[in-house]
Amino acid sequence: MTPDHFQRDYRDQRILVMGLGSFGGGSGVVRFLASRGAKVTVTDTRPADKLSDALGELADIPSIEFKLGGHEVVDFQQSDLVVANPAVRRDNPYLLAAQGAGVPITSEMNLFWQWNPAPVVAVTGSNGKSTTTALIHSILKNSGRTAWLGGNIGVSLLPEIERIQPNDVVVLELSSFQLTDLDRLQVSPAISVITNFSANHLDWHDTLEHYRWAKQTMLRWQKPTDTAVLNAEDTDVSSWSVRGERLLFGIGDCAHTVQFGVFSGLDRRARVHFQNRDDELPLCAWLKLPGRHNLANALAACCAAVRAGASIDAIREGITNYQPLPHRLQWIADVDGRSFYNDSLATTPESAIVGLQAFERPVILLAGGYDKQVDLTDMGKEIARRAKGVALMGQTSGTLHKIINSETGHSCLVSPELRSFREAFDWAVSESSSEDVILLSPGCASYDWFRNFADRGSQFEEFVRSLARIAKNDADDAG
């Protein structure tokens, strides 16, 4: 293994944490290092008022030095170690300055990997990885093993590292950013799940080939005894080279492609093929999540969980007891006959498409956002075909407007230019009718109008709750 930076004692080491992030990774690594005696400095381009949640998580650690609102080169050059947010590219000038001064650079996930004693089941993909990761964790929790959930799903496990035992199992969601950095350690999970692959984050990776290369870190360093769980219906993913066992999953009957085992969803049941077993599971009856894509997520989770030792009973309990993730096709409320769903985690065109396809009722969609330089053509065409109406938001609104209106014969009502999220929500409600679904499934990143996708989803939920309070008051007054 090529060391990134690994030592057992950080006492009196000057460690710079670059970027607190939005989902706990930065705070987790700060807490981990401070507990081991490091002299931690946190630097972030955002000012303190934009980091209130992260700073609140660290308020009980008085020894941290904060340098917020910008970076200083000298801090990078005079540190013993720099821990960079994975979204910061290694060609960043501050990281290059650290590298030029001989300062090693690592990340929260790389540190966790070097300290973690337990086997790892990890999930990546362009869409569906959060739900698949959480489903695997739910199943393994019901299998009798101690299972830990973390990674890109928003939980840093570094502060818990002393509690994780070799017989436990760690379930991680891994982003392409995290995988790019993990490749430096030449490591891959014991069980790797690839949900699918499509263009994403090309503003960061520059090319589709580099994005694919990053995702393939999941398989690149596996051993012959490890397992790759691949989407048999994704022609890109299913062709990727595998060093160990290959397991396949797919909605259709993909048994003819099986090498060692397969999960396939046939009608309302899931068929499980392994070397010495052939079971059928009423998976659709167990799964409460809407949409065909969530059946594929559940199939992938089942495949990984069985390989990790889970029984059919554990699968049943894990899926039936599963609570949907916040911001992922999450039902919020029914108000005046309208159903409101928060799918703010849909940050790719493909995820917005499957969000639309999850409903048979008419849909008023809130879509658009930050421009990641990915092709929105298929998303725009699907909106034209399926949506009753669409409130277009953010940088991509003009592009989506052109694509939708280029589709001849469509009946989708397209909003005028909207200047705020509140405007978009109010327009969607005003154009909806009883029995409609009002769906926030943007298909784009959130960075232009919001702090992150969670902020976008939380604002949507607050708008719905406010609308529900008004409807209740009106009903009470009428009564």
Secondary structure, DSSP 4 states (H G I P E B T S, - for coil): ---SS--S--TT-EEEEE---SSSHHHHHHHHHHHTT-EEEEEESS-GGG-HHHHHHTTT-TT-EEEESS--HHHHHT-SEEEE-TTS-TT-HHHHHHHHTT--EE-HHHHHHHH--S-EEEEE-SSSHHHHHHHHHHHHHTTTS-EEEEETTTB--GGGGGG--TTSEEEEE--HHHHHHHGGGT---SEEEE-------HHHHSSHHHHHHHHTHHHHT--TT-EEEEETT-TTGGGS--SSEEEEEESS--GGG-SSEEEEEETTEEEEEETTEEEEE-HHHH----SHHHHHHHHHHHHHHHHTT--HHHHHHHHHTPPPPTTSSEEEEEETTEEEEE-TT--SHHHHHHHHHT-SS-EEEEE--B--S---HHHHHHHHHH-SEEEE-STTHHHHHHHHHHSTT---EE-----SHHHHHHHHHHT--TT-EEEE--SSB-TTTSSSHHHHHHHHHHHHHHHHHHHHHHHHHH-
